[in-house]
């Protein structure tokens, strides 16, 4: 296993110019304003990275695919304090914009802010710019803002942007809001407003925003939003907020001596418009251990890379490409052949559906898939087992499967399978609820959960070891 050494008696200070854009509610405009602000900074030539609070895959894809900015998640349940800070510190000496999730204090438990984006701002000491949607209220927005500010015990909120408001109403409201804040929080800056603007909303579907590549006008929308942002929001003042952020404190004397247990091995990763939900942290864990990553497309390619020692099928939107996936018989046969040869494999959510026998779409049409297991996936019309989960028990008769115990993940899907697996027990971390999951067969681990591997690095080590055993012919 990798050796990590910390000198707990000293610390180092990492300079990251940063801020978090948080909302008072879900749907307050965080994604639009975050993308607009990022585009403004890109035009100025800043060295940029972005982050998204929580487990969501799609918002980081907007930052990366539509803007060309490296983006990753910050999640307290998955990572804990140390890794959240270390991930944020990857923007060292540059500028970072963190997009919040839900309402600013909304997390895992209504009785506290645990699991909220505010907790991440606390852990990383990041200043917050609050987006307040004033589109459906009048002066009441002042009372709402005061309520949020009153709960800001760490005094992290440093700026406010009013969204969905006319210039005339903003001019009336500005002195009133400034007066209300001057009495208790004179450090908070009114940074401007974002007016109601037609044609810039990102389209959504049942799992959230449509992917950036699905709409031809995504970049045009972001460009329009950035111009509106420049006109009505004080970008230079937001830069000042970022530059005033305190350094991130990490244990000093950090050293790593990774054992390159994966050198000479290749992991084939499904990546295309149907399978695109991957945490960069997960892929990097394999790369850091010396594993070569080779991407392939179940939609467009005819077979898996022949030198693959392992397979990884992530989630995504396979339900939108069922006809193409089902008609690509060569790829389906290649996948089934690899699994039957006991090449180690991982499949999550959409990838799990792809390995099954059939998928029924919303209209009841049946599409044949790889047939690696006999399950049939079908659209349920509602979220299934939604939210964070962790493996509470795993069948340890197989060492690889046993390593799943305590691994953390989340589920977010509208399809369900007639065969979800019985190899593990999953539980809700904040509720007394559990269920059976995961198929463990032919050196494969397949199921609906999206896992965050860094929550248990030993699982990745065990999977690589299984790849090595099969590669060397030690395990049949």
N, C-alpha and C positions, 0 to 999 in steps of 0.2 A: 504494500500500500504506500501511498505518497507520504512523505515526511514533511510536516509543517512545523516550523519552530518560531515561537514568539518570545520576545523579551518583554515580559509583563511589567517590568519595573520602569520602562520608559515608553514614550510615545513619539510619534511623528505627526507633523501637521501637513495636511494636503490641501493646497489651494484649489478650490473649484468655484468659479463664479456661477451662481445658480439661483434659481427660484422655482417655486412650485405654483402652478396655476390650479387652484381648487375652486369648486363650485359650492353654492349653498344647497343645491339639489342636483339630482341626476337630470340630464337634459338641459343644463343651464348654458351650454355653449362652450364647454371646456375644450373639446376637440377642435372646433373651428378656430377659436381664439389661439389655442396652442399652435396649430399649424400656421396660422397667419403670423404669429410672433416669430416662429422659427424661420419662416420665409424672410421676414424683415431682417433677422440677424444674418441669414445667409447672404443677403444682398450686401450687407456691410462687411462680409468676409471673415466673420468670426469662426474660430475652431469650435464646432458644435457637437454635442451629443444630447440625446433626449432619453427620457425614462417615462414609463407608465406605471402608476401604482396599481397593484393587484395583479391577477393572473391573466387578464385579457390579452389575446394575441393580436387583435385587429388594429387597435390604435397604434401600437408600435410599427405595424406594417405601413400605416399612413406616413409616419415619420420617415421610415426607411425607403419605401418604394416610391412615394410621391415627392419626397423632398431630398432623398439621398443621404439621410442622416442616420448614423448608427444609433439604434434604439434598443433598449432592453427593459425588462420589468423590475420593479422593486416591490417585494411582497414579504411582509413580516411573518406570515404563517409559514411560507416556504423557506425563508432565508434566515430569520432571526436578525438581531441587531448587527452582528459583526459582518455578515455577508451583505446586508443592505448598505452598510457604510462602505464596504470595500467595492461594491458595484458602482456606487455613486462616485467613488474616488477614481474610477476609470476615466473620468473626465478631467483628470488633474491638469492644471494650468490652462484649461480651456473654459468653455461656457456650457452650462447644462440647463435644460428646461425639463421640469418634472410635471407631467400631467396627472392630476389627481383622479379620484374615482368616486362616483356617487356624490353624496353631500360631504362636506369637509370633515364631519365627525362620525360619519356612518361607517360602521365596521362589523365585527362579528357578534357584538352584544349591544343591544340598545341601552344598557346601563352604563356603558363606558365607550371611550374612543379607541379601544383595542381593535387592531385590524384596519383602522381607517387611514386615509392619506395623511391626516393630521399626525398620527403616530409616526409615520415615516418622516414627516417634516421635523418632528421632535428628535427622532433618533439621529437624523442627519443635520440637525440645526439649520434647516433650510428656510429662508424667508418665504412667505406665502403672499401671492396676489390673489385676492378673492374676486371671483366672477359672480355678480349678482344679477339675476335675470329680472329686469323690471318691466317685462313686456305685458304682464297681466295685473300689475298693481300700480298704485299711485304713491302717495307719501308713505304708505305702509312699508315700502322697501327700506326706509330709514330705520324703522323699528326692527325689521328682520335683520338688518346688518348689525344693529346695536346688540341684538341677542347673540349673534355669532361671535362678535367681538368680546362680549362679556365672558364667553366660555374659553377664550383664547388665553389660557393661564400662562403659557410660555411667551406670550407677546410676539408670536411669529408672524401674524398678519401685518404686512408692511404696505400693502397697496390694495386699491379697490378699482375694479372696472365695472361699470353698469352696462349690461347687455340688453339688446332689444328695446332701446329707448330713443326717442326723437331728440334732435339737438335742442329744440325749444324747451322740451320738458327737462332735459338735463340742465340747461341754464337756470331754470327755476329751482330745480332740486339741489344743485351743487352747493349754494351757500347754506342751505338748511342742513345738508349732510355734513358739510365742513364744520358748521357750528356744533352739531351733535358729537362729532368726533374730537373736537378741540378740547372738550372738557375732560375726557378720560384717556384718549389715545391720540395725542398730537403727532405721534411718530408715524401714523398711517397716512399715506399719500393718496389723494384722489387722482388716479392716472388717466381718467377720461371715460369715454363711452364707446360702445359699438352699436351703431344704429341698425334698425331692421333693414336687412338687405336681401333682396330677392335673388334666387338662383345660386346660392352658395351652400345650401344645406346638403350634407352627405346623405345618400340614400341608405335605408336600413332594411333589414329582414329579420327573421325570427331569432337569429343568433347575434344580432347587433348590426353594425355598419356593414354595407357591402364593401368588398375588398377594393383597394384602390385601382387595380387593373381591370375591374369589371365596368367601370364608367370611363368613357372617353374624355370627359371634361373635368376629371378630378384636379389635375394641375391647374386648369383654368380657374376653377373655383377657389383654389388656394391662393392663386395670384390675385384674384379680385378681392378676396378677404384681406390679403396683406396690404393692398392699397387702401382699403377702408380703414384698416388698423392704423396705418401710418398717418392717416388724415385726422383721426379722432382720438388716438391714444398716445400718450407721451412715451415713446419708445426709449428715448434717452434716459428718462427717469427710471424706467424699468431696468435698463442696463446698470444704473446706479444701485438699484436694489440688489441686483445680482452680484455686483462687485463688492458690496458691503457684507456679503454673506461670510460668516466666520469660517475658518479653516476646519476641515474634517479631521478629527483626531483618531488615529489608529495606533495599535501597538507597534513600537519600533523594533528593529532587529529582525524583521520578518525574513525568513529564508525558506526556500522550498527546494527539496531534492527529490523530484518526482521519479519514480521508478517507471521507465518507459515500457510497461508491461504489454503495450499494444503495438510495438514496433513490428513492421512487416505485415500487419493485418489491415484489411480494408472493410469499412462499414459502408454498405450501399444504403443511401437515404432517399426515400421517395419525395420528390419536390417538384411540384408544378401547380397549375391553377386549382387542382382538386385536393392536393395535400401540401399544405403550407404553414401549418400551425406548429412552430418549433420555438422553444426557448433557446437563445444563443448560448446560455450557460450549459444546456444539455449537450449540444454539439461540441462545445469547447472542452467539456470534460473528457470526451473521447480523444480529441486532438491533443490535449495536454498529455495524454498517456501514450502518445505516439501512433494512434490509429489514423489511417488515411481515410478521408471522407470522399466518397464518390456519389454524386447526385444522379438520379435517373427519374424519368417521367412515366408513371403507369398509364398516362393518357396518350403520350406521343411515341414512346420508345417501344421496341418490339421484345426486349428482354432485359433482365437484370444484368448489370456488369458481371462478367463471368469470373472475375477475380475476387468477388465478394466473399468475405468470411463471416459476414453478419448482415442482417437486414433491419431497417428501421422504417416503419410506416407511421407517420404522424397523422394528426387530425387535419381537418379542413372542411371543404364543402363537396365531398364526393357525390352527394345527392344531386348536385347541379350538373354533373357530367356522367350520369349513369349510363347513358346510351354509348358514349365514347369509351368508357371504361369496360363495359360489357362486350362491345364489339371488338376490342383489342384482344383477340383470343391468344395470340402469341405471348403477350405479356402475362395474361392470366395463367397460361400453361407454364411459363418460366417461373412465376412466383410459386405455383404449386409444386413444381419440380424441386426448387430450392428448399422449400420447407420439408418435403418428403425425404430429402437427403440429410435432414436434420441440421441444416445450417442455422445457427442461433438467430432468432428473430424477435423483434419487439413491435407491437402494433397498438396504437392508441386511437380510440374513438372512431373517426372516419376510416383510419387504416384497419381497425378491427372489423368494421362493416365490410370493407373490401375483401378481407380474407374469408368471409363467410360464404355460404352457398348462394344466397340470393338477397336482393334488396327490393322492397316494394316502395314505390314513391308515393307522393301525396294522393295521386289519382288511382292508386292500386295497380299500376303497371309493374310487372316483375322483370328484374334484370339479373342475369346470372353473373356471379362474381367468381373469385378464385376457387372456392370450394375446399379450402384448407380445413374448415370445420363445417358442420351441417347447419349452423344457425341461419335463421332468416331475420333480417332487419327490416323494420317497417316504421313509417311515420306515425307518431302517436298524437300529434296536435298539441302537445304540451311538453314543458320541460321535464326531463326524467332525472331523478337523483341529483338535482342541481346543487352546485356549491362545492366547498372544500371537503376533502375526504382524506383519510389515511388508512393504510393497511394495518389492521389490528392483529391479524393472525394469518399465517401462511403455511401451506403444506411443506414441511421441511424434509420430506422424504426425497425431494430433489433440492440440492443445495442452492441452485440458482433461484428457484421459486421461494425457498425459505428466506432468501435475502430481501424479498419484497416487504417483509414485516417492518413497520414503522416508516415506510416510504410515504411521502406526502404528495398529494395531487388535488385535482378538482375535476368535476364532471359538468358538462354544459352541452346537452344534446336533446333533440326532439325525436330522434329515432331510438328504438330499443330493439334488442335481439331476443329471439326465442332461446338462445343459448349464451348466457352471459358468463358462464364458468362457475366452478365450485372450488377452485384451488386456494382462494383467499377469502377472508372476511374483511370488509371495509366498514368504516364507521365515520359518522359526522363528528368532527372534533369539538363541536360546541352543543351537540344534542345527543340524546340517548337513542341513537338510531344506527342500525347496522344492516348489512346485506352481503350476500355472496357475490363474488366476482372473479374474473381472471381465468383464462384457459392456459394451462401449462402442458404443452405437448410438443414433441419433436424439438426440444431445446428452444421452444418459443414461449413467450409471455405475451398474451393478447387480452385486451379488455377495453372497456369504455374510458377508464380514467386517463387523464393527461397527468403524467408524473413530472415532478421537478427533482431531477436526479441528485442535485447537490444536497437535498435534504437527507440523503443517505449515500454518500460516495461509494461505500462498500458494494452497493448493488452494481454500479458501473464496473468496478473492479472484477466482480464475480462474472458479469456478462462477458467482459473481455477475456477472462480466463477460460470461459466456456468456448469462446471463439477460437482461442489458442489450442485447446484440446482437440476440437474438431479439425482445425487446420493441420495439426500435427498427426492426425489419425489416431490419437489416444482415446477418443470417445466416439463411438458409433451410434 
